[in-house]
């Protein structure tokens, strides 16, 4: 009995649970829909909705004249689903078309389709141009999947590569201006609300939130494409002729710090930067620390004059071409005897400069070097710049001062040497070098401009005025070390440098760096340039291998500076023109006749109360007559004079601007159909024919 009751109790419990389960389910459903329904539905919608990024167009990079150096181009990836109906029937047409568009064989693409890893997908062309994509669209072949993306195109290949830099696959700048100004160039991507189904497929939400992308700004450089190309050509030629390992050259406007051109050899193509070595992509102008050699004698000369320790006319005993100073033998290339400080600059005497530095003193020398920016960054807007090394006087040894006097025991960059010589050129001001002039938004409005200001005054204007002629002697006088930098008719000041190069921490015989720093015109420099060659083997002195590059560049650059060109080759006065033929103006409205006659040099007297539509003719003269250009031509509006000039005749508007031709003909009641713009080249009704109701004009520039 007890067993039976136990079994029944268990059955009742199970039956109760079974009966209560549907009620619990119904209660849960009610709770989900009524109590928590709104919150859960919102969470589900949130999970199903997301945003896709709308890419921004990366900004262009222009040279100072507005030439496009870098821009975005659209590229397209071509994929296919061979299982789509109709694809197989047109496969041969597709492969032949792709072969023609890409320069590969049709069999190449047939093999890709045949050997594909996926049944429904094959990648045919990774990068296709816009014009080729349009032709593929016109073919309308089923099963094609074409997706577009942006690529960066460097219009002139290797030209300006180390300034421009390059980007990675995601169009992020990783070198040069592309990296330094990556943010403004990249812009801001937008986003669009989309919805995803359970399979992750995306579809746009009609009326959904869309944030439009902000396209990147345009960057305008201080470089000029023509000058940049010339500098690169001459540097590459000079490096090859000298058998140097590499070379770098920089040119600057000394008044503003604007970099006019910057080149390295060897160089690379930013369109395919990954194919070049790290050495080729290295910007030696800012990334390499060097012992400058004799170009650093500028610092010695400035320190001596600023401290009043010496004047340019003070004499220095250099002996037989060598001297034992502070426990070290210092040598010149030959004996100079007793010379002035100005002579020491011209012949580049190490002995004279060492003795000059001793008279100047460590404190004054260090202050001058520091004021000129050595041991610091130049604050240029090129990435990767190193500051150089200038030790404090308390860390100097007994020979440090005399070694620094002629460019050893100090490390500089080519950019630092350039800014120091720019200070000599501009009257003693240290300027900040920069390669970016301004940035513009998509409307062309300037959003940022490079500040034109000096960092500080490094030395007095008087010192600069005294020193420039001494450095001019280096180039123009016999015995100067930079005769190879000469350009006929152009005054040039500069200094050569030849420094032994340390290999593995010690100097090696026959291993040098050769340099030349120069400026032109010497009396009022518009350009300062620094050239450095590493380890030349066909000659080694700065005067032998670096100065000729400067001379070649300067000779070719003259024409790009009108004021310099005028000084080198002054234009002859144009011959005077006492008389000229009167142009055809018969029946022309008064303002147009006035403009045409003035363009020929004539003064004009119009008839009284001549309005815009008043036709005029010559008074007592005719078209083609010779007349003095200094005379005043009188015009008449009388009916008799108009009759003499064939009233109601079609005028000759060829050679006129479209604006003036339209104004004249419309004033005469003629309807005009115009094709083109600029200057009228053809008219459908011949001059002198009866005035038509309408006429067709063709214009071009």
C-alpha positions as CSV (number, residue, x, y, z in Angstrom):
1,X,0.0,0.0,0.0
2,X,2.8,2.4,0.9
3,X,4.5,1.5,-2.3
4,X,1.4,2.2,-4.4
5,X,0.9,5.6,-2.6
6,X,4.4,6.6,-3.3
7,X,4.1,5.8,-7.0
8,X,0.9,7.8,-7.2
9,X,2.4,10.8,-5.5
10,X,5.3,10.8,-7.9
11,X,2.8,10.6,-10.9
12,X,0.9,13.6,-9.5
13,X,4.1,15.6,-9.2
14,X,5.2,14.8,-12.7
15,X,1.7,15.5,-14.1
16,X,1.6,18.9,-12.2
17,X,5.0,19.8,-13.6
18,X,3.8,18.9,-17.1
19,X,0.7,21.0,-16.7
20,X,2.6,24.0,-15.3
21,X,5.3,24.0,-18.1
22,X,3.1,25.6,-20.8
23,X,1.9,28.2,-18.3
24,X,5.5,29.1,-17.5
25,X,6.4,29.4,-21.2
26,X,3.4,31.6,-21.8
27,X,4.3,33.8,-18.9
28,X,7.9,34.1,-20.2
29,X,6.6,35.1,-23.6
30,X,4.4,37.7,-22.1
31,X,7.2,39.1,-20.0
32,X,9.6,39.3,-23.0
33,X,7.0,41.1,-25.1
34,X,5.4,43.3,-22.6
35,X,7.9,44.0,-19.8
36,X,11.3,43.7,-21.6
37,X,10.2,43.9,-25.2
38,X,11.1,47.4,-26.0
39,X,14.6,47.2,-24.6
40,X,15.3,43.8,-26.2
41,X,14.1,44.9,-29.6
42,X,16.3,48.0,-29.4
43,X,19.3,45.8,-28.5
44,X,18.6,43.5,-31.4
45,X,18.3,46.4,-33.9
46,X,21.6,47.7,-32.5
47,X,23.3,44.4,-33.1
48,X,21.9,44.2,-36.6
49,X,22.9,47.7,-37.5
50,X,26.5,48.9,-38.0
51,X,28.5,51.4,-40.0
52,X,30.8,51.1,-43.1
53,X,33.6,53.5,-43.6
54,X,33.4,55.9,-46.6
55,X,37.0,56.6,-47.6
56,X,38.3,60.1,-48.0
57,X,40.2,61.2,-51.1
58,X,43.9,61.8,-50.1
59,X,45.0,65.3,-51.0
60,X,47.3,66.1,-53.9
61,X,50.9,67.5,-53.7
62,X,51.8,70.4,-56.0
63,X,55.1,72.2,-56.8
64,X,55.3,76.0,-56.3
65,X,54.0,76.6,-59.8
66,X,50.9,74.4,-59.3
67,X,52.2,71.4,-61.2
68,X,50.7,68.1,-59.8
69,X,53.5,66.0,-58.4
70,X,51.3,63.5,-56.5
71,X,47.7,62.6,-56.9
72,X,45.2,59.8,-56.3
73,X,44.2,57.5,-59.1
74,X,41.4,55.0,-59.2
75,X,42.4,51.3,-59.6
76,X,40.1,48.4,-60.0
77,X,40.3,44.7,-59.1
78,X,38.6,42.3,-61.5
79,X,37.2,39.0,-60.1
80,X,34.7,36.6,-61.6
81,X,32.2,33.9,-60.6
82,X,32.4,31.3,-63.5
83,X,29.3,29.6,-62.3
84,X,27.0,32.5,-63.3
85,X,24.7,31.7,-66.2
86,X,26.2,33.1,-69.5
87,X,29.8,33.3,-68.3
88,X,30.9,30.1,-70.0
89,X,29.5,31.2,-73.3
90,X,31.5,34.4,-73.2
91,X,34.7,33.2,-71.4
92,X,36.8,33.3,-74.6
93,X,35.7,36.9,-75.3
94,X,36.5,37.9,-71.8
95,X,40.0,36.4,-71.7
96,X,40.9,37.9,-75.1
97,X,39.7,41.3,-73.9
98,X,41.6,41.1,-70.7
99,X,44.7,40.1,-72.6
100,X,44.5,43.1,-74.8
101,X,43.8,45.5,-71.9
102,X,46.7,44.2,-69.7
103,X,49.3,43.2,-72.4
104,X,49.1,39.5,-71.3
105,X,47.9,36.6,-73.4
106,X,44.3,35.4,-73.3
107,X,45.6,31.9,-72.5
108,X,47.0,33.4,-69.2
109,X,43.5,34.2,-68.1
110,X,42.0,31.0,-69.4
111,X,44.5,29.1,-67.3
112,X,43.6,31.2,-64.2
113,X,39.9,30.4,-64.6
114,X,40.6,26.7,-65.2
115,X,43.0,26.3,-62.3
116,X,41.0,28.4,-59.7
117,X,41.0,27.1,-56.2
118,X,37.4,28.2,-55.5
119,X,34.4,27.0,-57.6
120,X,32.7,30.3,-57.5
121,X,35.6,32.8,-57.3
122,X,38.7,33.7,-59.3
123,X,40.9,36.8,-59.1
124,X,41.7,37.8,-62.7
125,X,43.4,41.3,-62.5
126,X,44.6,42.9,-59.3
127,X,45.0,46.5,-60.7
128,X,43.2,47.8,-63.8
129,X,43.1,51.4,-64.9
130,X,39.9,53.5,-65.2
131,X,39.9,53.6,-69.0
132,X,40.3,49.8,-69.2
133,X,37.6,49.3,-66.6
134,X,35.2,51.4,-68.7
135,X,35.9,49.2,-71.7
136,X,35.3,46.1,-69.6
137,X,32.0,47.6,-68.4
138,X,30.9,48.1,-72.0
139,X,31.5,44.5,-72.8
140,X,28.8,43.6,-70.1
141,X,30.0,40.1,-69.4
142,X,28.0,38.2,-66.8
143,X,29.7,37.0,-63.6
144,X,32.3,39.8,-63.4
145,X,32.9,41.4,-60.0
146,X,34.8,44.7,-60.2
147,X,35.8,46.6,-57.1
148,X,37.5,50.0,-57.0
149,X,40.1,51.5,-54.7
150,X,42.4,54.5,-54.7
151,X,46.2,54.3,-55.4
152,X,48.8,57.0,-55.1
153,X,50.5,58.2,-58.3
154,X,53.7,60.1,-58.3
155,X,53.4,61.9,-61.6
156,X,57.1,62.4,-62.4
157,X,58.4,59.1,-61.0
158,X,61.7,59.6,-59.2
159,X,61.7,63.4,-59.3
160,X,61.6,64.8,-55.8
161,X,61.3,61.4,-54.3
162,X,63.1,62.1,-51.0
163,X,61.0,65.2,-50.4
164,X,57.6,63.7,-51.4
165,X,58.2,60.4,-49.6
166,X,55.8,57.5,-50.2
167,X,52.8,55.7,-48.7
168,X,51.9,52.2,-47.6
169,X,49.2,49.9,-49.0
170,X,46.6,51.7,-46.9
171,X,47.7,55.1,-48.3
172,X,49.3,56.2,-45.0
173,X,52.4,58.3,-45.4
174,X,55.6,56.6,-44.2
175,X,58.3,59.0,-45.5
176,X,58.8,62.6,-46.6
177,X,56.0,65.1,-46.9
178,X,53.6,62.2,-47.2
179,X,54.5,61.2,-43.6
180,X,55.1,64.7,-42.1
181,X,51.7,66.0,-43.3
182,X,49.8,62.7,-43.3
183,X,46.9,64.0,-41.2
184,X,45.9,67.0,-43.4
185,X,46.6,64.9,-46.6
186,X,44.5,61.9,-45.5
187,X,41.4,63.9,-44.5
188,X,38.7,62.2,-42.5
189,X,36.7,59.2,-43.6
190,X,32.9,59.3,-43.5
191,X,30.6,56.5,-42.5
192,X,27.2,55.1,-43.6
193,X,24.7,53.2,-41.6
194,X,24.0,49.7,-42.9
195,X,22.2,46.6,-41.7
196,X,23.6,43.1,-41.5
197,X,21.5,39.9,-41.7
198,X,22.3,36.6,-39.9
199,X,24.8,35.7,-42.6
200,X,26.7,39.0,-42.3
201,X,25.4,40.3,-45.6
202,X,25.3,44.1,-45.7
203,X,22.6,46.3,-47.1
204,X,22.1,50.1,-47.0
205,X,19.4,51.5,-44.8
206,X,17.2,53.8,-46.7
207,X,17.3,57.2,-45.0
208,X,20.0,55.9,-42.7
209,X,22.6,58.2,-41.2
210,X,25.4,59.1,-43.6
211,X,28.5,61.2,-42.6
212,X,30.2,62.4,-45.7
213,X,34.0,62.1,-45.8
214,X,36.2,65.1,-45.6
215,X,38.7,64.9,-48.4
216,X,42.4,65.6,-47.7
217,X,44.0,69.0,-48.2
218,X,46.3,69.9,-51.0
219,X,49.9,70.5,-50.1
220,X,51.9,73.1,-52.0
221,X,55.7,72.7,-51.9
222,X,58.4,75.3,-52.2
223,X,60.1,73.1,-54.8
224,X,60.0,74.0,-58.5
225,X,59.8,71.0,-60.8
226,X,62.2,72.4,-63.4
227,X,64.9,73.3,-60.9
228,X,64.4,70.0,-59.1
229,X,64.9,68.1,-62.3
230,X,68.0,70.0,-63.1
231,X,69.5,69.5,-59.7
232,X,68.8,65.8,-59.8
233,X,70.3,65.4,-63.3
234,X,73.5,67.3,-62.4
235,X,74.0,65.5,-59.1
236,X,73.6,62.1,-60.6
237,X,76.1,63.0,-63.3
238,X,78.5,64.4,-60.7
239,X,78.2,61.3,-58.5
240,X,78.8,59.0,-61.5
241,X,81.8,61.0,-62.8
242,X,83.4,61.1,-59.3
243,X,82.7,57.4,-58.6
244,X,81.1,58.4,-55.3
245,X,79.1,56.1,-53.1
246,X,76.3,58.6,-52.8
247,X,75.7,62.4,-53.1
248,X,73.2,64.9,-51.7
249,X,72.4,68.5,-52.8
250,X,70.1,71.1,-51.3
251,X,69.2,74.6,-52.6
252,X,67.5,77.3,-50.5
253,X,66.1,80.8,-50.8
254,X,68.3,82.4,-48.0
255,X,65.8,85.1,-47.3
256,X,62.8,82.8,-46.5
257,X,64.3,79.4,-45.8
258,X,62.2,77.9,-48.7
259,X,63.9,74.8,-50.1
260,X,64.1,75.3,-53.9
261,X,65.3,71.8,-54.7
262,X,66.6,68.8,-52.8
263,X,68.2,65.7,-54.4
264,X,70.0,62.5,-53.4
265,X,71.8,60.0,-55.7
266,X,71.1,57.2,-55.9
267,X,67.4,57.7,-55.6
268,X,64.2,55.7,-55.8
269,X,60.7,55.7,-57.5
270,X,58.0,56.2,-54.9
271,X,55.5,54.5,-57.2
272,X,57.3,51.3,-56.3
273,X,59.3,52.2,-53.2
274,X,59.5,48.7,-51.9
275,X,61.6,47.6,-54.8
276,X,64.5,49.9,-53.7
277,X,67.0,49.4,-50.9
278,X,66.8,51.3,-47.7
279,X,70.1,53.1,-48.7
280,X,68.4,54.4,-51.9
281,X,65.4,55.7,-49.9
282,X,67.6,57.4,-47.3
283,X,67.5,61.2,-47.3
284,X,71.1,62.0,-46.6
285,X,70.4,65.7,-46.5
286,X,68.9,65.5,-43.0
287,X,69.6,62.0,-41.8
288,X,73.5,61.8,-42.0
289,X,75.9,63.3,-39.5
290,X,79.2,64.2,-41.1
291,X,82.5,66.0,-40.2
292,X,82.2,68.8,-42.7
293,X,85.8,69.7,-43.3
294,X,86.7,73.1,-44.7
295,X,83.2,74.4,-45.3
296,X,83.1,74.7,-41.5
297,X,85.8,77.4,-41.8
298,X,82.9,79.8,-42.2
299,X,82.3,79.4,-38.4
300,X,85.9,80.2,-37.6
301,X,85.9,83.3,-39.8
302,X,82.6,84.6,-38.3
303,X,83.8,83.9,-34.7
304,X,87.0,85.8,-35.3
305,X,85.2,88.9,-36.7
306,X,82.4,88.9,-34.2
307,X,84.7,88.7,-31.3
308,X,87.0,91.3,-32.9
309,X,89.9,88.8,-32.3
310,X,91.0,89.4,-35.9
311,X,90.1,91.3,-39.1
312,X,90.2,90.0,-42.6
313,X,93.3,92.0,-43.3
314,X,95.2,90.7,-40.3
315,X,98.1,88.4,-41.3
316,X,98.8,84.9,-40.2
317,X,102.1,82.9,-40.4
318,X,101.5,79.5,-42.0
319,X,105.1,78.5,-42.5
320,X,106.1,75.9,-45.0
321,X,102.6,74.4,-45.3
322,X,102.6,72.7,-41.8
323,X,102.6,73.7,-38.2
324,X,102.8,71.8,-34.9
325,X,100.0,73.1,-32.7
326,X,98.8,71.6,-29.4
327,X,100.7,68.4,-29.9
328,X,99.5,67.8,-33.5
329,X,100.9,68.5,-36.9
330,X,98.4,70.4,-39.1
331,X,99.1,70.5,-42.8
332,X,98.0,72.6,-45.8
333,X,98.0,71.3,-49.4
334,X,101.1,73.6,-50.0
335,X,103.1,76.3,-48.4
336,X,101.4,79.7,-48.2
337,X,103.8,81.6,-46.0
338,X,102.4,84.8,-44.4
339,X,98.8,85.4,-45.5
340,X,95.8,87.4,-44.4
341,X,92.6,85.9,-43.0
342,X,90.9,86.7,-46.3
343,X,93.6,84.8,-48.2
344,X,93.3,81.9,-45.8
345,X,89.6,81.6,-46.8
346,X,90.5,81.7,-50.5
347,X,93.3,79.1,-50.4
348,X,91.6,77.1,-47.5
349,X,94.6,77.1,-45.2
350,X,94.1,74.7,-42.2
351,X,97.1,76.1,-40.4
352,X,95.8,79.7,-40.7
353,X,92.4,78.7,-39.5
354,X,93.8,76.8,-36.5
355,X,95.8,79.8,-35.4
356,X,92.7,82.0,-36.0
357,X,90.7,79.8,-33.7
358,X,93.4,80.0,-31.0
359,X,93.2,83.8,-31.0
360,X,89.4,83.7,-31.0
361,X,89.1,81.4,-28.0
362,X,86.9,78.4,-27.2
363,X,84.1,80.4,-25.6
364,X,83.6,82.8,-28.6
365,X,84.0,79.9,-31.1
366,X,81.4,77.8,-29.3
367,X,78.9,80.7,-29.1
368,X,79.2,81.3,-32.8
369,X,78.8,77.6,-33.7
370,X,75.7,77.4,-31.4
371,X,74.2,80.6,-32.8
372,X,74.5,79.1,-36.3
373,X,72.5,76.1,-35.3
374,X,75.1,73.4,-34.9
375,X,74.3,70.7,-32.4
376,X,70.6,71.4,-32.9
377,X,67.9,70.5,-35.3
378,X,67.2,73.1,-38.0
379,X,63.4,72.6,-37.3
380,X,62.9,71.7,-41.0
381,X,59.6,70.0,-41.9
382,X,61.3,66.9,-43.3
383,X,61.1,63.8,-41.1
384,X,64.2,61.9,-39.9
385,X,66.4,64.9,-39.3
386,X,69.2,64.4,-36.8
387,X,70.6,67.3,-34.7
388,X,74.3,66.8,-35.3
389,X,76.9,66.9,-32.5
390,X,78.6,70.0,-30.9
391,X,80.2,69.3,-27.6
392,X,80.4,71.9,-24.8
393,X,83.8,73.6,-24.3
394,X,84.2,71.9,-20.9
395,X,84.2,68.5,-22.7
396,X,86.8,69.6,-25.2
397,X,90.3,68.2,-25.3
398,X,93.5,70.2,-25.9
399,X,93.2,69.7,-29.7
400,X,89.4,70.1,-30.1
401,X,89.3,73.8,-30.8
402,X,92.0,73.7,-33.5
403,X,90.4,70.6,-35.1
404,X,87.0,72.3,-35.2
405,X,88.6,75.3,-36.9
406,X,88.8,73.4,-40.1
407,X,85.8,71.0,-39.7
408,X,86.8,68.1,-37.5
409,X,85.7,67.1,-34.0
410,X,82.2,68.4,-34.9
411,X,79.3,66.6,-36.7
412,X,76.8,68.4,-38.8
413,X,74.1,67.5,-41.4
414,X,74.1,68.9,-44.9
415,X,70.9,70.8,-44.0
416,X,72.7,72.5,-41.1
417,X,75.6,73.5,-43.3
418,X,73.1,75.0,-45.8
419,X,71.4,77.1,-43.2
420,X,74.7,78.4,-41.9
421,X,75.7,79.6,-45.4
422,X,72.1,81.0,-45.8
423,X,72.9,83.2,-42.8
424,X,76.0,84.5,-44.6
425,X,73.9,85.2,-47.7
426,X,71.0,87.0,-46.0
427,X,73.0,89.2,-43.6
428,X,73.4,87.1,-40.5
429,X,69.9,85.7,-39.9
430,X,69.3,82.0,-39.1
431,X,66.2,80.9,-41.0
432,X,64.1,77.7,-40.7
433,X,64.3,75.5,-43.8
434,X,60.9,74.3,-45.1
435,X,59.6,72.4,-48.1
436,X,55.9,73.0,-47.6
437,X,54.6,76.5,-48.6
438,X,50.9,76.1,-47.8
439,X,48.0,73.8,-47.5
440,X,44.6,74.3,-49.3
441,X,41.2,72.8,-48.7
442,X,39.0,71.2,-51.4
443,X,37.7,74.7,-52.4
444,X,41.2,76.0,-52.9
445,X,41.2,78.2,-49.8
446,X,44.5,78.4,-47.9
447,X,44.2,76.8,-44.5
448,X,47.8,77.1,-43.5
449,X,50.9,79.0,-44.7
450,X,54.5,78.5,-43.7
451,X,55.5,81.4,-41.4
452,X,58.3,83.5,-43.0
453,X,60.5,84.5,-40.1
454,X,64.0,84.0,-38.9
455,X,64.9,81.8,-35.9
456,X,67.4,84.4,-34.5
457,X,70.2,86.7,-35.5
458,X,73.3,84.5,-35.6
459,X,75.8,87.3,-36.3
460,X,75.9,90.9,-37.4
461,X,75.0,92.2,-40.8
462,X,78.4,94.0,-40.9
463,X,80.2,90.6,-40.5
464,X,78.2,89.1,-43.4
465,X,78.9,92.1,-45.6
466,X,82.6,91.9,-44.9
467,X,82.8,88.1,-45.4
468,X,80.9,87.6,-48.6
469,X,83.7,89.2,-50.8
470,X,86.2,86.9,-49.1
471,X,84.2,83.8,-50.0
472,X,83.7,85.3,-53.5
473,X,87.5,85.2,-54.0
474,X,87.4,81.4,-53.5
475,X,85.6,81.1,-56.8
476,X,86.7,84.0,-59.0
477,X,90.4,84.5,-58.2
478,X,93.4,82.5,-59.3
479,X,94.5,80.3,-56.4
480,X,91.0,79.9,-55.1
481,X,89.9,76.4,-54.4
482,X,86.5,76.5,-56.3
483,X,87.4,77.6,-59.9
484,X,85.3,74.8,-61.2
485,X,82.2,76.5,-59.8
486,X,82.5,79.5,-62.0
487,X,79.8,80.6,-64.4
488,X,80.5,83.3,-67.0
489,X,78.8,86.6,-66.0
490,X,77.5,85.3,-62.7
491,X,79.1,86.3,-59.4
492,X,79.4,83.3,-57.0
493,X,80.7,83.1,-53.4
494,X,81.4,79.8,-51.7
495,X,83.7,77.4,-50.0
496,X,85.0,73.9,-50.7
497,X,85.4,71.2,-48.2
498,X,87.4,68.0,-48.1
499,X,87.2,65.8,-45.0
500,X,88.7,62.4,-44.3
501,X,85.9,59.9,-43.6
502,X,85.9,57.7,-40.6
503,X,85.3,54.0,-41.3
504,X,84.8,51.7,-38.3
505,X,85.7,54.5,-35.9
506,X,89.0,55.5,-37.4
507,X,90.1,57.4,-40.4
508,X,91.1,55.4,-43.5
509,X,93.6,56.6,-46.1
510,X,92.1,57.6,-49.3
511,X,88.5,57.7,-48.0
512,X,87.0,61.3,-48.1
513,X,83.8,63.3,-48.2
514,X,83.9,66.2,-50.7
515,X,81.6,69.2,-50.4
516,X,80.9,72.7,-51.7
517,X,78.7,75.4,-50.3
518,X,77.9,78.4,-52.6
519,X,75.6,81.2,-53.3
520,X,74.6,83.5,-56.2
521,X,74.6,86.4,-57.1
522,X,77.4,87.0,-54.5
523,X,76.4,90.6,-53.7
524,X,72.7,89.9,-53.2
525,X,72.2,86.1,-53.1
526,X,68.9,84.6,-54.2
527,X,70.2,81.0,-54.0
528,X,72.4,79.2,-51.5
529,X,73.3,75.6,-52.3
530,X,75.2,72.8,-50.5
531,X,76.6,69.7,-52.3
532,X,78.2,66.7,-50.6
533,X,79.7,63.5,-52.2
534,X,80.6,60.5,-50.1
535,X,83.8,58.6,-50.9
536,X,84.6,59.8,-54.4
537,X,87.2,57.8,-56.2
538,X,87.9,59.8,-59.3
539,X,89.4,62.8,-57.5
540,X,88.5,63.6,-53.9
541,X,88.6,67.4,-53.2
542,X,85.5,69.5,-52.9
543,X,86.9,71.8,-55.6
544,X,87.4,68.9,-58.0
545,X,84.2,66.9,-57.6
546,X,81.6,69.0,-55.8
547,X,82.2,72.5,-57.2
548,X,81.6,71.5,-60.8
549,X,78.1,70.2,-59.9
550,X,77.3,73.6,-58.4
551,X,78.6,75.4,-61.5
552,X,76.5,73.2,-63.8
553,X,73.4,73.7,-61.8
554,X,73.8,77.4,-61.5
555,X,74.4,77.8,-65.2
556,X,71.1,76.0,-66.0
557,X,69.2,77.7,-63.2
558,X,70.0,81.3,-64.4
559,X,67.0,81.3,-66.7
560,X,64.6,80.5,-63.9
561,X,65.5,83.7,-62.0
562,X,64.6,86.7,-64.2
563,X,66.5,89.2,-62.1
564,X,69.6,87.0,-62.3
565,X,69.3,86.3,-66.0
566,X,68.9,90.1,-66.7
567,X,72.2,90.7,-64.9
568,X,74.1,87.9,-66.6
569,X,72.7,88.7,-70.1
570,X,71.0,92.1,-70.2
571,X,68.3,92.3,-72.8
572,X,69.0,94.8,-75.6
573,X,66.6,97.7,-76.0
574,X,63.9,97.0,-78.5
575,X,64.1,99.1,-81.7
576,X,61.7,102.0,-81.8
577,X,58.8,101.8,-84.3
578,X,58.1,105.2,-85.6
579,X,55.2,104.2,-87.9
580,X,52.6,101.5,-88.2
581,X,49.7,100.6,-90.4
582,X,46.2,101.6,-89.3
583,X,44.2,98.5,-88.4
584,X,40.8,97.8,-89.8
585,X,38.1,99.4,-87.5
586,X,35.4,100.4,-90.0
587,X,32.0,100.1,-88.5
588,X,33.4,98.8,-85.2
589,X,31.8,100.1,-82.0
590,X,33.7,102.9,-80.5
591,X,35.1,101.1,-77.4
592,X,36.4,98.2,-79.5
593,X,38.0,100.6,-82.1
594,X,39.6,102.5,-79.2
595,X,41.1,99.3,-77.7
596,X,42.5,98.1,-81.1
597,X,44.2,101.4,-81.9
598,X,45.7,101.7,-78.5
599,X,47.1,98.2,-78.8
600,X,49.0,99.4,-81.8
601,X,50.4,102.4,-79.9
602,X,48.1,105.1,-81.3
603,X,46.4,107.8,-79.3
604,X,42.7,108.0,-80.1
605,X,40.2,110.9,-80.3
606,X,36.6,109.6,-80.3
607,X,33.6,111.5,-81.7
608,X,31.5,113.4,-79.2
609,X,28.9,111.4,-77.3
610,X,30.1,108.1,-78.8
611,X,28.3,105.3,-77.0
612,X,28.9,101.6,-76.9
613,X,26.9,100.9,-80.1
614,X,28.2,103.9,-82.0
615,X,30.1,102.6,-85.1
616,X,33.1,104.6,-86.0
617,X,35.5,105.1,-89.0
618,X,38.7,107.0,-89.7
619,X,38.5,110.7,-90.3
620,X,40.6,111.5,-93.3
621,X,42.5,108.2,-93.2
622,X,41.9,104.6,-94.3
623,X,42.7,101.1,-93.2
624,X,46.3,100.2,-94.2
625,X,47.6,103.7,-94.2
626,X,51.0,104.3,-92.6
627,X,50.8,106.7,-89.7
628,X,53.2,107.8,-86.9
629,X,52.5,105.9,-83.7
630,X,52.9,109.0,-81.6
631,X,50.0,110.7,-83.4
632,X,46.4,110.9,-82.3
633,X,44.0,109.2,-84.6
634,X,40.7,111.0,-85.0
635,X,37.6,108.9,-85.5
636,X,34.3,109.9,-87.0
637,X,30.7,108.6,-86.7
638,X,29.1,110.5,-89.7
639,X,26.8,108.6,-92.0
640,X,28.9,109.7,-95.0
641,X,32.0,108.1,-93.5
642,X,30.1,105.0,-92.6
643,X,28.9,104.6,-96.2
644,X,32.5,104.9,-97.3
645,X,33.4,101.9,-95.1
646,X,30.6,99.6,-96.6
647,X,27.7,100.0,-94.1
648,X,25.8,96.8,-93.4
649,X,28.8,94.6,-94.2
650,X,29.9,91.6,-92.2
651,X,33.0,92.7,-90.1
652,X,36.2,90.8,-89.9
653,X,36.3,89.5,-86.3
654,X,39.2,87.0,-86.8
655,X,41.9,87.5,-84.2
656,X,39.5,89.2,-81.8
657,X,38.7,87.8,-78.3
658,X,35.3,86.1,-78.2
659,X,34.0,88.7,-75.8
660,X,34.7,91.6,-78.1
661,X,33.5,89.8,-81.2
662,X,30.2,88.9,-79.5
663,X,29.7,92.4,-78.3
664,X,30.2,93.9,-81.7
665,X,28.0,91.5,-83.6
666,X,25.2,91.6,-81.0
667,X,25.3,95.4,-81.1
668,X,24.7,95.1,-84.8
669,X,21.7,92.8,-84.3
670,X,23.4,89.6,-85.4
671,X,22.7,86.3,-83.6
672,X,26.0,84.4,-82.9
673,X,26.6,80.7,-82.5
674,X,30.0,80.3,-80.8
675,X,32.1,77.1,-80.7
676,X,35.2,77.1,-78.4
677,X,36.7,80.0,-76.5
678,X,39.7,82.3,-76.6
679,X,40.4,84.0,-79.9
680,X,38.1,83.9,-83.0
681,X,39.8,81.8,-85.8
682,X,37.0,81.3,-88.3
683,X,33.7,83.0,-89.2
684,X,31.0,81.4,-91.4
685,X,30.2,84.7,-93.2
686,X,33.2,86.3,-95.1
687,X,34.3,89.8,-94.1
688,X,32.6,92.4,-96.4
689,X,29.6,90.2,-97.2
690,X,26.1,91.6,-96.4
691,X,25.5,91.6,-92.7
692,X,23.7,88.3,-91.9
693,X,20.9,87.6,-89.4
694,X,23.1,85.0,-87.8
695,X,26.7,83.8,-88.0
696,X,28.8,80.9,-86.6
697,X,32.2,81.6,-85.1
698,X,34.9,79.2,-84.1
699,X,37.5,80.1,-81.5
700,X,40.4,78.4,-79.8
701,X,43.4,79.4,-77.6
